[in-house]
Amino acid sequence: MLELIGLAGILIVGGLIIACLVLAFKLLVLVLKLALLPVKLALGLAFGLVGLVVVGTLLLVMAPVIAVVLIGLAIPLLILGGLVWGAVALVS
């Protein structure tokens, strides 16, 4: 009987030690996350600004190209629409 009580005591103490280690590890992870938060925010802001500058530059460079493409698509559509409109007017 004493052996079972001793075994139960060892299991309880072992479980408490493991629980304390897990809790200490979680606390360490939380402290590291809080310590690295300013670095993470600074990097996010830096990459965000770089991304904003890159996207802005691409839009400035691509705006004339987009305009030319849209005009290039619009002119044939206008011509085709005029032809269809004229054909419908002739038929009716």
C-alpha positions in Angstrom: 0.0 0.0 0.0 2.8 2.4 0.8 4.4 1.7 -2.5 1.2 2.8 -4.3 1.1 6.0 -2.2 4.7 6.6 -3.0 4.1 6.0 -6.7 1.1 8.4 -6.6 3.2 11.0 -4.9 6.0 10.7 -7.5 3.4 11.0 -10.3 1.8 14.1 -8.7 5.2 15.7 -8.1 6.4 14.8 -11.6 3.1 16.2 -13.1 3.6 19.4 -11.1 7.2 19.8 -12.3 6.1 19.2 -16.0 3.3 21.7 -15.6 5.7 24.3 -14.1 8.1 23.7 -17.0 5.3 24.1 -19.6 4.1 27.3 -17.8 7.6 28.7 -17.7 8.1 27.9 -21.4 4.8 29.7 -22.3 5.8 32.7 -20.2 9.2 32.8 -21.9 7.4 32.7 -25.3 5.1 35.6 -24.2 8.1 37.6 -23.0 10.0 37.1 -26.3 6.9 38.0 -28.3 6.5 41.2 -26.3 10.2 42.0 -26.6 10.2 41.5 -30.3 7.0 43.4 -30.9 8.7 46.8 -31.6 11.1 45.1 -34.0 8.1 43.4 -35.8 6.2 46.7 -35.9 9.2 48.6 -37.3 9.9 46.0 -40.0 6.2 46.0 -40.9 6.2 49.7 -41.2 9.4 49.8 -43.2 8.2 47.1 -45.6 4.8 48.8 -45.8 6.4 52.1 -46.8 8.6 50.3 -49.3 5.6 48.5 -50.7 3.6 51.8 -50.9 6.5 53.5 -52.7 6.9 50.6 -55.1 3.2 50.4 -55.9 3.0 54.2 -56.3 6.0 54.1 -58.7 4.5 51.3 -60.7 1.2 53.1 -61.0 2.9 56.3 -62.2 4.9 54.3 -64.7 2.0 52.1 -65.8 -0.7 54.8 -66.0 0.3 56.0 -69.5 0.5 52.4 -70.7 -2.9 51.6 -69.2 -4.3 54.7 -70.9 -2.9 53.8 -74.3 -4.2 50.2 -74.0 -7.7 51.4 -73.0 -7.8 53.9 -75.8 -6.5 51.3 -78.2 -9.4 49.0 -77.1 -12.0 51.8 -77.1 -11.3 52.9 -80.7 -12.0 49.6 -82.4 -15.1 49.1 -80.2 -16.4 52.5 -81.2 -15.7 51.7 -84.9 -17.4 48.3 -84.6 -20.4 49.9 -82.7 -20.7 52.5 -85.5 -20.7 49.8 -88.2 -23.3 47.8 -86.3 -25.4 50.9 -85.8 -25.2 51.8 -89.4 -26.1 48.3 -90.6 -29.1 48.3 -88.3 -30.1 51.7 -89.6 -29.8 50.5 -93.2 -31.8 47.3 -92.5 -34.6 49.0 -90.7 
